[in-house]
Structure formats: C-alpha cells, structure tokens
C-alpha cells in the first residue's frame, strides 16, 4: 500500500520522501534474519565491554579495602513503606500492526561521495587493518602514540560526558540546516510534515528492532543495542513487552540483560503528552526494582535497573501529589540499609534518589544523607569517600537551598577527601541555578577559597571549571550581578596562573562564564582576544590550545570563525586541536561554506581516529547536506576503528536527516556485516528516531560526579 499526502495538504518535496522506508525494503531486511543468528567467532572482545555502548569505559577504579557488611544493619528510619504492588500481566508480545508503506527512492550507497567538496576524499580505508580497540576514547589511559589527553583527569573526558548539553538540540529533516542553497529557508509546514514522516518511520522500524531484540541466541551486541533503540523510539505495548521479557530472562547474556535494564528507563518522555500513563510507568518501576533486588543477577545489571528508576523519576506516579514519589524515595532509601560487600549498588541508589522530584525528599532521608556526607555512621556502618561524594550530589539536587551550607562545609573541612571536593565542584553549577544571587555569590567565594587550599591539579581544575559555570549561571539569572566586578577577572586571570592539567579547565571556565547573557561586552572582547592568542601560540601544549579553541566556540562571536576554520584545515596541526576546533565551529553554527568544507576534509584523515570522530560530531551539528553520505560510509566501514564508527552513528542521530533510515536499516539486518557495524547501525536508528530533543541519558550524566566512579558508572558514561 502506497502512502500519499492528504489531498488538501501541502505536497511533500521529493527529497523529503527519501527518509522513509519502503515496506518492501523492510520486509526484505526482516527476511534476512533467521529465527536464530549464530554468534560470530573471534569478534572484538565483547565479553569485556559492549561496543554498541560507544567506546571504552573508564578503567575499573581502585577498589581499596572491601568494607565488611555490618553484622546487624539498623533498619531505616522511619519504617519503610513500599509502593503498592502492581500486578504485571504475562509478557506475551501482542501482534504488531504493520506499518504503512512509504515510497522511497533507491538508497544511495554509503560510499557515495559528497557533493560540492573541492578536495577528493579517499574512498578506501588504509590497507593496514587497525587494532579493534585502537582509537577508542579510552577514559583512563593515554595512547602511547598520541599527545592527546587520554587520562580520566584531562578536560576532554569531562567534555565528552557533558558536551551534549551545550550543543543545539536536534532538529528534524534538513530544513534548518546551517548551510543550505539560496531560497531554501526553514518552513513551518515542511517541518510539520517531516515530524509526521518521522512518526511513520518509527512505525516501520519498530518491527525490525523487535525482531533483533528478541531473537534468542542472536549476536548479543546487536540485541542489546536493539533493546536500547526500541525503548528510545517507541512506548508501544509490544516494545515494552520485548524489553521486560529480556530483563527477566535469567539465561540471557549479561550484556543483553543490562541493556534491557537500562532500556526500562529510556521509555521516559519529556513531553507530558507523550508520557505513558502512571499505571504503565509504575509497572516499569516494579520490574526495575525486582531486578535491582535480585542477588543472582550481575551487579552491573542491577545497577542499570536502579539507574532506570532515576530516569523515570520525572514521570507520572500512581498516587497523586507527593505521595507516590515519596513512597519510591522511601523504597530506594530502604535499600541503602542492606548489607553490601560492594559500593556499586549504594552509589547507584544515591544517583537514582537524586533524580526523584525534589518535593518528595523526606526529612529523615535528608538527615541520613547528611550523616553519610560528614562521615557519621548511618544504617550501622561507615561510608567510603566515594559514597560520601554521591551523597553530596544527591543533597545538592534534591535540596539546593539547604545543601549550599553542606557543600560549603564540605569544601572548607580540613583534610576533606579529594573525591568529595571534586563532587562539590561538579554539582555546584546545578545547585547555583536554583539559588538567589547572594547565596550564589557565597557559593562562588567558597569554590575560590577551596581552590587556594588544594594541591591536586585535577581537583583544582574542576574547581576552576565550577567557578566559571557558577559565574555563567549568575550572569544568566535575573537579579543583581554580585560577581561581575571580581568574578570575571578572577576567572580570566586563572588562565595565566594555572599549570598542567589545571590549565585546560581554566581556559574552558572563561568560555562558560562568558556565555551568560549579561556578560559585559568589554570583558567579552578581552576574553576572546586572550583565547585567540592562546590558540595561535604554537609552542603551547596541544591539549591547552584545543581548550582555547573550544572556549572560543562557547563564546559566541562571528570573528572566531576564521581562526577556527584555519585550525581545522591546518594539516600540520595536532589532531586533538583540529578535532576540538571542529566542535567549536559546530557550537558557533557558521553559515560560511568554507567552515563545513574544512570539517568535511578533517573527516577524511583516516589515520587520526579521534579527529574523524570529532569531525563527524561537528558535521552533524552543523547540519550540512554533505554529511549524510559521508557519515553513512563511516558507520558502515568495517576497517574503521570502533570509536569512529560509534561517533558516526551518534552523528547520524544528531543530524536528524531521515534519509539515513533506509541505509541504516539495511546495515542492521545484513548478516554479512560484522557485529559492531550492525549494532552501531541499530544505535544510529535509535538516536535518529528518538523523539527527545536531547538524549534521556544526558539527564543523569550531566553534572555526574564521574570522578567518584564505579564500574557501572564508568560504563554508563560511554553509552551512546
């Protein structure tokens, strides 16, 4: 059946029909999948990490001495009242309604060259096959052959975790592209039609994802990716049943179960009109809680289920008002009392607690969090610095007013653990946004005072970063600007005073402070001049020069485009500098064609994986028409590094061009392709068709105390 536009509606241009899947294409794709797909032998070490999660995770932290479980844990106070039990019907998959057929022209092959590019890109990869894990953004190890920052202490790690919060929200179609032919201005009617076509594309893709997610014995990375993508794009009963069945399957591979556990939380929707009814959300919470309480399940699966309870914290509750949310706060808090030989689950519980509605915080829970923070016994045991760091973050999110005093005391305490000080620096900006001007000024002063008493360069760098972000929040908020006179000068002067690891953070603090709407123009000119001077300093450390480039992108100014284009196009410049210069251009959203051309050419530097990964992100954010064939080629390249393919998949999602859907669906269903290529094609489908303007995972990874990390948190921040 051919879908035609409504007789009285505007006619959809032919180029906008390209995004849509022909029913025959999907039927053929689905037919490629047998009932059981054999796992490929010798694949890329999937037992260690999930490739579809987007990169190498943080290294396992030094566990230190394992705390002994308390002999007689005290019960929580007040007595825990669990939420009312909800019966969950048997998870039989309901019949799937066939999606309407949509006409699509023949799919352009992934290797098609981009139009209008002056310099030809190589069409074949290097003859040297790279190491499967080479080029991954290793959060915690520095590549021996690169000067790029690879340590978890370096500022690029922080940016990789939270940078999406500063990028413009994803748009549909190419109507809002930064570089478009003349006369092709955005049109409201066209955007509405594109949104409708996106909904039809979701309907057409869901059966493919359900087949991939539920095929027993199939490639586990493909199954795990399909579960995450399915939850992102559909809240239909069949999609929920597929995820619930996978998370309940004790015999499923660990990767599949942990993906399903996290997928439970990805059914959240920020648009109230698109949210599931309270009863259905409660059923998802009950499933997640059951997995979290299952002592026989792998620890990371249990933690991912707890993370889902945090993701669902802004969704409807079964009981009206604060009662429903408070019941879940009591339930999560009660699990903190259970004997634990590991710190993984308590940290996950604190993270989930922090994302419940602030009005649901109970006084006994707040007092218990304070006890953990200051090192007193709670629930009959003492708490590690790692757990105390997350208790501080939880307090800051749930009770920002009272938590200011707790945070300042934590900063001022003599001999305070570095994990706690770093957590204070990472959560201070979110706390500042909820404060009045005078308390915000006190918070800035507290961060500056803590900086003077710290010797660790990583901790000092995060404190400088926090000062810049708090200042930016103050300059964005209504009311008196208490920090303009001294704060701006203090942040700008920190660029020259900082050394080593600290220096890159100090540079970024300038860009983040100057983004405030009330930043004085005279200071902005001085700041941009200082940043340009650092960018052009050839003897400066490449990581510090890259920070100057990114800070210029954070400070919106047309005069920054030309030097950034020069850096990105400089083939003799370090790859780290060129890559972050491309991201800076993406932040500035220039309209000059030479800006896009420089990024396109950077994408073709095949021996620099990180540069290509950054260029893919930048090209998608710039919404250039040249991006689609290039990114499809990168995602399908079996010889490219895993990290490049992962970032190409993420870039296809950010690009928002529905023309990628047919090619990605074919890649996902093609059994002749390698498992990582198929899995990342599924990831790209989920990101592309996700109705959320910003990925849901950003809700819990932004301002995360990633320095106080566990294995589950280290994996979480790598998931696309």
Protein Blocks (a to p, Z undefined) as FASTA:
>chain_A
ZZdddfkbccddfklmmmpccfklmmmmmmmpcfbdcddehiahklmpcfknopacdddd
debjaddddfbdcdddddddddddddddddddddddddddddddddddfklccehiabac
dfbdcfbdcdfkgoiacehiacfkbcbdfbfkbmklmmmmmmmmmpccddehjklgfbdc
ehiaccfklmmmmmmmmmmmmmmmmmmmmmmmmmghiafklmmmmmmmmmmmoccfklmm
mmmmmmmmmkbcfklmmmmmmmmmmmpcfblklpccfklmmmmmmmmmmmmmmmkbcfkl
mmmmmmmmmmmmmgccfbgcjllmmmmmmmmmmmmmpccfbfklmmmmmmmmmmgcfklp
cfklmmmmmmmmnopaeehiacdfklmmmmmmmmmmmmmmlmmmmmmmmmmpghiafklm
mmmmmmmmmmmmmpcfklmmmmmmmmmmmmmmpcblklmmmmmmmmmmmmmmmmmpgcjd
fklmmmmmmmmmmmmmpgcjllmmmmmmmmmmmmpmklcfklmmmmmmmmmmmmmmmkbc
fklmmmmmmmmmmmgcfklmmmmmmmmmmmkbcfklmmmmmmmmmmnopabfklmmmmmm
mmmmmklmklmmmmmmmmmmnopaklmmmmmmmmmmmkbcfklmmmmmmmmmmnopaklm
mmmmmmmmmmkbcfklmmmmmmmmmmmmpmbfbdfklmmmgopafklccfklmmmmmpZZ
